[in-house]
Amino acid sequence: MNVLPCRYLAVIVAELYKEMADNDPKSVQDLTTFVQQTLQDMQGKFQSMSENIVNRIDDMGGRIDDLEKNIAELLSQAGVDENELSQVE
């Protein structure tokens, strides 16, 4: 289990309790509005987090591609055929 999402969820719950204490909804309508706003806020935070994760994955993919190219260049400079390496494995 990944600890980061649990910590993030704990922060969201703490923020929710703080907002409820600050706003103290007095009626059903106030509570409904508060819950809707909170859900929209959470959706925005999760969307932002998802975009951040996708961007990091894309960046890592680019780095892996660059690493593969660099390794191929080094092998070529050393006079090693990549097919020979795959046969050794």
C-alpha positions in Angstrom: 0.0 0.0 0.0 1.3 3.4 -0.9 1.5 5.8 2.0 1.4 9.0 0.0 -2.3 8.8 -1.0 -3.2 8.0 2.6 -1.4 11.0 3.9 -3.0 13.1 1.2 -6.4 11.9 2.1 -5.7 12.6 5.8 -4.8 16.2 4.9 -8.1 16.5 2.9 -10.1 15.2 5.9 -8.3 17.6 8.3 -9.1 20.5 5.9 -12.8 19.3 5.7 -13.1 19.3 9.5 -11.4 22.7 9.8 -13.8 24.2 7.1 -16.8 22.7 8.9 -15.7 24.2 12.1 -15.1 27.6 10.5 -18.3 27.6 8.5 -20.6 25.7 10.9 -23.5 25.0 8.5 -26.8 25.7 10.3 -29.3 24.4 7.9 -29.7 21.5 5.5 -29.2 23.9 2.6 -26.0 25.2 4.1 -24.7 21.7 4.7 -25.7 20.7 1.1 -23.9 23.7 -0.3 -20.9 23.0 1.9 -20.7 19.3 0.8 -21.0 20.2 -2.9 -18.3 22.8 -2.6 -16.0 20.4 -0.7 -16.5 17.7 -3.3 -15.8 20.1 -6.1 -12.6 21.2 -4.3 -11.6 17.6 -3.8 -12.2 16.8 -7.4 -10.0 19.7 -8.4 -7.2 18.6 -6.1 -7.4 15.0 -7.4 -7.4 16.3 -11.0 -4.4 18.4 -10.4 -2.6 15.5 -8.7 -3.5 13.2 -11.6 -2.2 15.6 -14.1 1.0 16.0 -12.1 1.5 12.2 -12.0 0.9 11.9 -15.8 3.4 14.6 -16.5 6.0 12.9 -14.3 5.4 9.6 -16.1 5.8 11.3 -19.5 9.0 13.0 -18.3 10.3 9.6 -17.0 9.4 8.0 -20.4 11.5 10.7 -22.2 14.4 10.1 -19.8 14.3 6.4 -20.4 14.2 7.0 -24.2 17.3 9.3 -23.9 19.1 6.7 -21.7 18.4 4.0 -24.3 19.8 6.2 -27.1 22.9 7.0 -25.0 23.5 3.3 -24.3 23.1 2.5 -27.9 25.6 5.2 -28.9 28.1 4.0 -26.3 27.8 0.4 -27.5 28.3 1.6 -31.0 31.4 3.6 -30.1 32.8 0.5 -28.2 32.2 -1.6 -31.3 29.6 -3.8 -29.6 26.7 -5.0 -31.6 23.4 -4.8 -29.7 22.3 -8.2 -31.2 25.4 -9.8 -29.6 24.2 -8.6 -26.2 20.7 -10.0 -26.6 22.3 -13.4 -27.4 24.4 -13.4 -24.2 21.3 -13.0 -22.1 
